[in-house]
Amino acid sequence: MTAEQIRAARALLRWDQATLAKAASVSVETIKRLERMDGPLLATRMATIEALRRALEDAGVEFISANGGGPGVRLKKRPND
């Protein structure tokens, strides 16, 4: 997961940093720090990254791998779409 994916996922969900922090049980300062980074989030605790991923995926975000055009995010297709 990259900092750019976190920012993009929040934008898709229309979440502010506080909403993501609450959903992932991390501090707003942690979100701010991670979102200032560039590229893959390697220099941080894996438990924090997993908590963020889980919160975003539970809200409907799908992470797209780097193969092809680079890493990204999208909202999962709903059954009625």
KARANOR-V575308 format. One record per helix or strand of 2 or more residues. SS is the DSSP state (h for helix, s for strand). FROM is the first residue (numbers start at 1). TO is the last residue. If there is no record, write none. Layout:
BEGIN
SS & FROM & TO
SS & FROM & TO
END
This chain:
BEGIN
h & 3 & 13
h & 17 & 24
h & 28 & 36
h & 46 & 58
s & 61 & 64
s & 72 & 75
END
